[in-house]
Amino acid sequence: MERDTSVAETLIAAARQLSARLAVLRFAPPVSHTYDPLTYAWAAHEMYLRRYAAGHRRVVFLGMNPGPFGMVQCGVPFGEIAAVRDWLGIVAEVQAPALENPWRPIEGFACTRSEVSGRRLWGLFRERFGSAERFFAEHFVANYCPLAFFERGRNLTPDKLPADEATALRSACDEHLQALVVALQPQWVIGVGAFAEARASAALAGSGVRIGRVLHPSPASPAANRGWAEVASKQLLGLGVWQ
């Protein structure tokens, strides 16, 4: 796997900048709590960047934002705990957030709930590539937005925010995505779901990067529950991303 530590350092600085920029934003009800795992789970996220973003990558898979039992708990995109710990080889201390949501407590790597989307995504990559090193030799996985939003115990996705709040959030996240693409120099950005594809298309217009999409692996999607890995593989083969 090609290693260029300057790329990882660039992305570490960009992630810190994004987190600081988003820290000043405020979100009105129904949002009751906001989590930024780039703060309390920073140790694991930094480890992820140093280990797997040290060099250019041909394909970037782009998710929407952290899931409540994935990146929210462990700081790694689509962070199904078992996959992060056992396949990616990342374990780190996770702090308590500044304002913890009592309906969605942070358990870190002790979380026993499964992040189904992450289990499906990393499971496909493990099945196809075997080792994390082989996958990350050409690929990277990121989230468009690092924040998770909750209405008490209910997960709220960024596409549901009112226009004024969404504008400020998207401005910061667009700039971060642009910085990520400049650093990683991918040929493809593949949105995991329609929202990520749309944001990539808007933020990267004119960049020369090719944009594609795969079905989101969420268990809320009936199509994803009927063999997501097979559907996503066919989509990637059809695009020419995979051979």
C-alpha positions in Angstrom: 0.0 0.0 0.0 1.4 3.3 -1.1 2.3 5.5 1.9 2.7 9.2 2.0 2.4 10.5 5.5 1.9 14.0 4.3 -1.5 13.0 2.9 -2.6 11.7 6.3 -1.3 14.8 8.0 -3.2 17.0 5.6 -6.4 15.1 6.3 -5.8 15.2 10.1 -5.5 18.9 9.9 -8.6 19.2 7.7 -10.7 17.0 10.1 -9.7 19.2 13.0 -10.6 22.3 11.1 -14.0 20.9 10.1 -14.7 19.9 13.7 -13.8 23.4 14.9 -15.9 25.1 12.3 -19.0 22.9 13.1 -18.6 23.5 16.8 -20.0 27.0 16.6 -23.2 25.9 14.7 -26.4 25.6 16.6 -29.4 23.4 15.7 -33.0 24.1 16.8 -35.6 21.6 17.9 -36.5 18.9 17.1 -32.7 18.3 17.4 -32.1 17.7 21.1 -28.5 16.5 21.0 -25.6 16.7 18.5 -22.5 14.4 18.6 -19.2 15.1 17.0 -17.0 12.0 17.2 -14.1 14.0 15.8 -13.8 15.4 19.4 -14.6 12.7 21.9 -13.5 9.7 19.6 -10.6 11.6 18.0 -8.0 9.1 19.0 -9.6 6.3 16.9 -10.3 8.7 14.0 -6.7 9.9 13.9 -5.5 6.3 14.0 -7.8 5.5 11.0 -6.4 8.5 9.0 -2.8 7.7 9.8 -3.1 4.1 8.9 -5.4 4.1 5.9 -5.1 7.6 4.3 -1.4 7.8 3.9 -1.3 8.2 0.1 -3.5 8.7 -3.0 -6.5 6.5 -3.4 -8.4 5.7 -6.6 -11.8 5.4 -5.1 -13.4 7.2 -2.1 -16.7 5.8 -0.7 -18.7 8.7 0.8 -21.3 8.2 3.5 -23.8 10.7 4.8 -23.0 11.0 8.5 -22.3 8.9 11.6 -24.6 6.1 12.6 -25.6 5.8 16.3 -23.9 2.5 16.9 -21.0 3.1 14.4 -18.9 6.2 14.0 -20.8 7.8 16.9 -19.3 5.1 19.2 -15.9 4.6 17.7 -14.9 7.5 15.4 -14.5 5.5 12.2 -16.9 5.9 9.3 -19.5 3.1 9.1 -17.8 1.9 12.3 -19.3 -1.5 13.1 -17.3 -2.2 16.2 -16.3 -5.7 15.3 -15.1 -4.7 11.8 -13.2 -1.7 13.2 -11.6 -3.7 15.9 -11.0 -7.0 14.2 -10.6 -6.1 10.5 -9.2 -2.6 10.5 -7.2 -3.3 13.7 -8.3 -0.1 15.4 -9.0 0.2 19.1 -8.7 3.4 21.1 -10.0 5.1 24.1 -13.3 7.0 23.6 -14.0 9.9 25.9 -17.4 11.1 27.1 -18.9 13.8 24.9 -19.4 17.3 26.4 -23.2 16.9 26.4 -24.2 13.2 26.4 -27.5 12.1 25.1 -29.1 9.9 27.8 -31.1 8.1 25.2 -28.0 7.4 23.1 -25.1 7.0 25.6 -21.5 6.7 24.3 -20.1 3.3 25.1 -17.1 3.4 22.8 -15.6 0.0 21.8 -17.7 -1.6 24.5 -20.9 -1.0 22.5 -22.6 -4.3 21.7 -25.2 -3.0 19.3 -24.5 -3.7 15.6 -24.3 -0.9 13.1 -25.9 -2.8 10.3 -24.9 -0.5 7.5 -21.3 -0.7 8.6 -21.5 -4.5 9.0 -22.7 -4.8 5.4 -20.3 -2.3 3.9 -17.1 -3.6 5.6 -18.3 -7.1 5.1 -18.5 -6.7 1.4 -15.0 -5.2 1.3 -13.6 -8.0 3.5 -15.2 -10.6 1.3 -13.8 -9.1 -1.9 -10.4 -8.0 -0.8 -9.6 -10.3 2.2 -7.4 -7.9 4.1 -7.9 -4.3 5.0 -4.5 -3.4 3.5 -5.6 -4.8 0.1 -8.8 -2.8 0.2 -7.2 0.5 1.3 -4.4 0.2 -1.3 -6.9 1.8 -3.7 -9.9 2.8 -1.6 -10.9 5.0 1.3 -14.1 5.5 3.2 -15.2 8.8 4.6 -18.4 10.6 5.7 -19.6 13.8 4.2 -20.8 15.2 7.6 -19.1 14.2 10.9 -22.1 15.2 13.1 -24.9 12.9 14.3 -28.2 14.5 15.2 -30.8 13.2 17.6 -34.3 13.9 18.7 -33.9 12.3 22.1 -33.4 8.6 21.1 -34.3 9.1 17.4 -31.6 9.5 14.8 -32.1 12.5 12.6 -30.2 12.7 9.3 -28.7 15.9 7.9 -31.1 16.0 4.9 -33.9 16.6 7.3 -32.5 19.9 8.7 -34.2 23.2 7.8 -32.6 25.2 5.0 -30.9 27.8 7.1 -29.1 25.2 9.3 -28.4 23.0 6.3 -26.7 25.8 4.4 -24.1 26.5 7.0 -23.5 22.8 7.6 -23.1 22.0 3.9 -20.7 24.9 3.4 -18.3 23.5 5.9 -18.7 19.9 4.8 -18.4 20.8 1.1 -15.0 22.5 1.7 -13.8 19.5 3.7 -14.8 17.1 1.0 -12.9 19.3 -1.5 -9.8 19.2 0.7 -10.1 15.5 1.0 -10.2 15.0 -2.7 -7.3 17.3 -3.3 -5.3 15.3 -0.8 -6.3 11.8 -1.9 -6.6 12.5 -5.7 -9.3 9.9 -6.4 -10.6 9.1 -9.8 -14.0 8.2 -8.3 -16.1 9.4 -5.4 -18.9 6.9 -4.8 -21.8 8.2 -2.8 -23.2 5.5 -0.4 -26.8 6.6 -1.0 -28.5 9.4 -2.9 -27.7 12.2 -0.4 -23.9 11.6 -0.5 -23.9 11.3 -4.2 -25.8 14.6 -4.5 -23.5 16.5 -2.1 -20.4 15.1 -3.9 -21.8 16.2 -7.3 -22.4 19.7 -6.0 -19.2 20.1 -4.0 -16.9 18.6 -6.7 -18.5 20.0 -9.8 -15.7 20.9 -12.3 -13.0 19.0 -10.4 -12.8 16.2 -13.0 -13.6 13.5 -10.4 -16.1 11.0 -11.5 -19.2 10.6 -9.3 -21.2 7.4 -8.8 -23.6 5.9 -6.3 -24.3 2.6 -4.7 -27.4 1.6 -2.8 -27.2 2.6 0.9 -26.9 -0.5 3.1 -29.3 0.8 5.7 -31.7 -1.9 7.2 -34.4 0.8 6.7 -34.1 0.1 2.9 -36.2 -2.9 1.7 -33.9 -3.2 -1.3 -30.8 -3.3 0.9 -32.3 -6.1 2.9 -32.6 -8.2 -0.2 -28.9 -8.9 -0.8 -27.2 -5.5 -0.5 -23.7 -6.8 -1.2 -24.7 -8.3 -4.5 -26.6 -5.2 -5.6 -23.7 -2.9 -4.6 -21.1 -5.1 -6.4 -23.2 -5.1 -9.6 -23.5 -1.3 -9.4 -19.7 -0.9 -9.0 -19.0 -3.3 -11.8 -21.5 -1.5 -14.0 -19.8 1.8 -13.4 -16.4 0.4 -14.1 -15.1 1.1 -10.6 -14.5 -2.6 -10.1 -13.4 -5.1 -12.7 
